[in-house]
């Protein structure tokens, strides 16, 4: 299997992370965030969460700061749209995306999987593609009850230490989610193990993404 790096050189210095809810980015691509933060200190990051209660907002900001430690420039934005109702705030969310487009020109965008069955996740993904039409976009996956995992085509290999840190930070910063069946160390480990097997990662661990359009 040929392994290519999309992070070499300066092409992927400005990175946009988009998440519908407070823990989505960390669950979907937290290990890759930690890799990026360790490997590329010159990064400029914009991290946007659209739905969070006051309590969840505190969690989201603390978690983002931990995951992005060491990054040269990081801006974290947390909005308070109602969980589960993002499509019914569509006009306002669309305006948020238009403002982001004027504010930040990314080299790489991480967003939700387009076929995700959660309505908030799908809206964020759809508006990502509607807003950034000529950018490299990677869609991450979030495990949940819907059973909507697909067959990703781009993999980010993780070391055991990186995955352990991702899981530890998730459990530490998102106490409001403790006890939920889908929020557990063994589940996060299991997803990474399957994706690591699929891409023959050195430590047999990886995060996976859907890359619909890439230009070489």
Residue pairs with C-beta under 8 A, 6 or more apart in sequence:
1 199
1 200
6 12
6 108
6 136
7 36
7 39
7 40
11 107
12 40
12 107
12 108
12 136
13 40
13 42
13 43
13 44
13 107
14 43
14 44
14 46
14 104
14 105
14 106
14 107
14 108
15 36
15 43
15 44
15 45
15 46
15 106
15 107
15 108
15 109
15 110
16 45
16 46
16 48
16 100
16 104
16 106
16 108
16 109
16 110
16 132
17 25
17 29
17 33
17 45
17 46
17 47
17 48
17 110
18 25
18 48
18 50
18 109
18 110
18 111
18 112
18 124
18 128
19 25
19 28
19 47
19 48
19 49
19 50
19 112
19 124
20 49
20 50
20 51
20 86
20 112
20 118
20 120
20 121
20 123
20 124
21 49
21 50
21 51
21 52
21 56
21 83
21 120
22 49
22 51
22 52
22 56
22 57
22 59
22 60
22 63
22 78
22 174
23 59
23 60
23 63
23 170
23 174
23 177
23 183
24 49
24 112
24 121
24 142
25 33
25 47
25 49
25 64
25 110
25 140
26 33
26 63
26 67
26 166
26 169
26 170
26 173
26 174
27 142
27 143
27 170
27 188
28 110
28 112
28 140
28 141
28 142
28 207
29 110
29 138
29 140
29 156
29 207
29 209
30 67
30 166
30 169
30 170
30 207
31 156
31 158
31 162
31 163
31 166
31 192
31 205
31 207
32 110
32 156
32 158
32 207
33 67
33 68
34 67
34 162
34 165
34 166
35 156
35 158
35 162
36 43
36 71
37 43
37 67
37 68
37 69
37 70
37 71
38 70
41 70
41 71
41 72
42 72
43 71
43 72
43 73
43 74
44 71
44 72
44 73
44 74
45 68
45 71
45 73
45 74
45 75
46 74
46 75
46 77
46 100
46 103
46 104
46 106
47 64
47 68
47 74
47 75
47 76
47 77
48 77
48 78
48 79
48 96
48 100
49 57
49 60
49 76
49 77
49 78
49 79
50 79
50 81
50 86
50 93
50 96
50 120
50 124
51 79
51 80
51 81
51 82
51 83
51 86
51 120
52 59
52 60
52 78
52 79
52 80
53 80
53 83
54 80
55 176
56 176
57 78
57 80
59 173
59 174
59 175
59 176
60 76
60 78
61 76
61 78
62 173
63 169
63 170
63 173
63 174
64 74
64 76
65 74
65 76
66 169
66 172
66 173
67 169
68 74
68 76
79 96
81 89
81 92
81 93
82 89
83 120
84 119
84 120
85 120
86 93
86 119
86 120
86 123
86 124
87 119
87 120
87 122
87 123
90 123
93 123
93 124
93 127
94 127
97 127
97 128
97 130
97 131
98 131
100 131
101 131
101 132
106 132
106 135
107 135
107 136
108 135
108 136
108 137
108 138
109 128
109 132
109 135
109 136
109 137
109 138
110 137
110 138
110 139
110 140
110 209
111 124
111 125
111 128
111 137
111 138
111 139
111 140
112 121
112 122
112 124
112 125
112 128
112 139
112 140
112 142
113 121
113 125
113 139
113 140
113 141
113 142
113 148
113 150
113 210
114 122
114 125
114 126
114 129
114 139
114 210
114 212
115 122
115 148
115 150
116 122
116 125
116 141
116 142
116 146
116 148
117 146
117 148
118 142
118 144
118 146
121 142
125 139
128 137
129 137
136 211
136 213
136 214
137 211
137 212
137 213
138 154
138 209
138 210
138 211
139 209
139 210
139 211
139 212
140 207
140 209
141 149
141 150
141 152
141 191
141 208
141 209
141 210
143 149
143 182
143 187
143 191
144 182
145 182
150 210
152 195
152 208
152 209
152 210
153 209
153 210
153 211
154 208
154 209
154 210
154 211
155 195
155 198
155 199
155 201
155 206
155 207
155 208
155 209
156 206
156 207
156 208
156 209
157 196
157 199
157 201
157 202
157 203
157 205
157 206
158 166
158 192
158 196
158 201
158 203
158 205
158 206
158 207
159 202
159 203
159 205
160 203
160 205
162 205
163 188
163 189
163 192
163 203
163 205
166 188
167 185
167 188
167 189
170 183
170 188
171 178
171 185
174 183
177 183
192 205
192 206
192 207
193 204
193 205
195 201
195 205
195 206
195 207
195 208
196 203
196 204
196 205
196 206
197 204
198 206
198 208
199 206
199 208
